[in-house]
Amino acid sequence: MIRTLTLWELGLVLAFALVILQQLGALLLARRKGLTRNVSRVVTFSASLALAVIYFGVTANWLRVLDAADPLTAMRRLPTGNWGYLVLVMMIGLVLAYEVASHVHALRAGLTSNLSRLMALGIAVLLLLVLLGMSDLKWELYLQQLEAVVQDSLAGGAGR
């Protein structure tokens, strides 16, 4: 089950990265054409993309560890806290919150009429929330399996 969740998580991170990459590409094209001079969006989209790549790498590490032959060794190699995921999701969330707030402000001020960017940001936020939920579920399953492996290890050692 953890393996399946991890694969789904990788797919969702990839989808998130593609949404952000599309937005970054459109922004860079608009900058090249002289339609915008905005630098903060380049920074926020680049930061979101970089954090998504890091999230992908951290998540992919789970697959490598889960493929280990000995379950106790595999469980010992995994992190002892879910902080890596939570920090990454919070950082991405803060960057996206800034971007959404900036875009809504620009819409209200009449500086832009681009609703497709707002929709793409909404999709990115939705994917991020699903990733957070999947990470939490995966963490709960991991803790249950770790507890079971430790109990089996203790029960096996006590009978010797």
C-alpha positions in Angstrom: 0.0 0.0 0.0 2.8 2.4 0.8 4.4 1.6 -2.6 1.2 2.4 -4.4 0.7 5.6 -2.5 4.3 6.6 -3.3 3.8 5.9 -7.0 0.6 8.0 -6.9 2.4 10.7 -5.1 5.2 10.8 -7.7 2.5 11.1 -10.4 0.8 14.0 -8.6 4.1 15.8 -8.1 4.9 15.3 -11.8 1.4 16.8 -12.7 2.0 19.7 -10.3 5.4 20.3 -11.9 3.9 20.2 -15.4 1.3 22.8 -14.4 3.9 25.1 -13.0 6.3 24.5 -15.9 3.5 25.4 -18.3 2.9 28.6 -16.4 6.6 29.4 -16.3 7.0 28.8 -20.0 4.0 31.0 -20.8 5.4 33.7 -18.6 8.9 33.5 -20.2 7.3 33.7 -23.6 5.3 36.7 -22.6 8.5 38.3 -21.3 10.3 37.6 -24.5 7.5 39.2 -26.5 7.6 42.3 -24.2 4.1 41.7 -22.9 5.2 41.7 -19.2 8.2 42.7 -17.2 7.1 40.9 -14.0 10.1 39.3 -12.3 8.3 38.1 -9.1 6.3 35.5 -11.1 9.4 34.1 -12.6 10.9 33.7 -9.2 7.7 32.2 -7.6 7.2 29.7 -10.5 10.9 28.8 -10.6 10.9 28.3 -6.8 7.7 26.2 -7.0 9.3 24.1 -9.7 12.5 23.6 -7.8 10.7 22.6 -4.7 8.6 20.2 -6.7 11.8 18.6 -8.0 13.1 18.2 -4.5 9.8 16.7 -3.4 10.0 14.2 -6.3 13.5 13.2 -5.2 12.5 12.7 -1.6 9.5 10.7 -2.6 11.5 8.6 -5.0 13.8 7.7 -2.2 10.9 5.8 -0.6 10.8 3.4 -3.6 14.5 2.6 -3.3 14.2 1.9 0.4 10.9 -0.1 0.1 12.6 -2.4 -2.4 15.1 -3.6 0.3 14.9 -7.4 1.0 14.8 -7.1 4.8 11.7 -5.2 6.0 13.4 -4.2 9.3 16.3 -2.8 7.4 14.0 -1.0 5.0 12.0 0.5 7.8 15.1 1.7 9.6 16.4 3.5 6.5 13.2 5.6 6.1 13.0 8.9 8.0 12.0 9.1 11.6 9.8 12.1 11.0 7.5 13.4 8.2 9.1 16.9 8.5 10.7 16.8 5.0 7.4 16.5 3.3 5.6 18.9 5.6 8.3 21.6 5.2 8.3 21.2 1.4 4.6 21.3 1.1 4.5 24.4 3.4 7.1 26.1 1.3 5.4 25.4 -1.9 2.1 26.4 -0.3 3.5 29.8 0.8 4.9 30.5 -2.7 1.6 29.5 -4.3 -0.4 31.6 -1.8 1.8 34.6 -2.7 1.3 34.0 -6.4 -2.5 33.6 -6.0 -2.8 36.7 -3.9 -0.7 38.7 -6.3 -2.8 37.5 -9.3 -6.1 38.3 -7.5 -4.8 41.7 -6.6 -3.8 42.3 -10.3 -7.3 41.1 -11.5 -9.1 43.5 -9.1 -6.8 46.4 -10.0 -7.5 45.7 -13.7 -3.9 45.1 -14.5 -4.6 41.7 -16.0 -7.6 39.7 -17.3 -5.9 36.4 -17.4 -8.3 33.9 -15.8 -6.4 30.9 -17.2 -3.5 31.6 -14.8 -5.8 31.7 -11.9 -7.4 28.4 -12.9 -3.9 26.8 -13.3 -3.0 28.1 -9.9 -6.2 26.6 -8.5 -5.3 23.3 -10.0 -1.8 23.5 -8.5 -3.2 24.3 -5.1 -5.6 21.4 -5.4 -2.8 19.0 -6.3 -0.7 20.3 -3.4 -3.6 19.6 -1.0 -4.0 16.1 -2.3 -0.2 15.6 -2.0 -0.4 16.7 1.6 -3.2 14.2 2.3 -1.4 11.4 0.6 1.8 12.2 2.5 0.0 12.1 5.7 -1.8 8.8 4.8 1.5 7.2 3.7 3.1 8.4 7.0 0.4 6.8 9.0 0.7 3.5 7.1 4.5 3.6 7.5 4.2 4.0 11.3 1.8 1.1 11.5 4.1 -1.1 9.5 7.1 0.0 11.4 5.4 -0.8 14.7 4.4 -4.3 13.3 8.0 -5.0 12.1 9.4 -3.9 15.5 6.9 -6.1 17.4 7.8 -9.1 15.2 11.5 -8.4 15.7 11.0 -8.3 19.5 8.8 -11.4 19.5 11.3 -13.3 17.5 14.2 -12.2 19.7 12.3 -13.1 22.9 11.7 -16.7 21.9 15.4 -17.4 21.4 
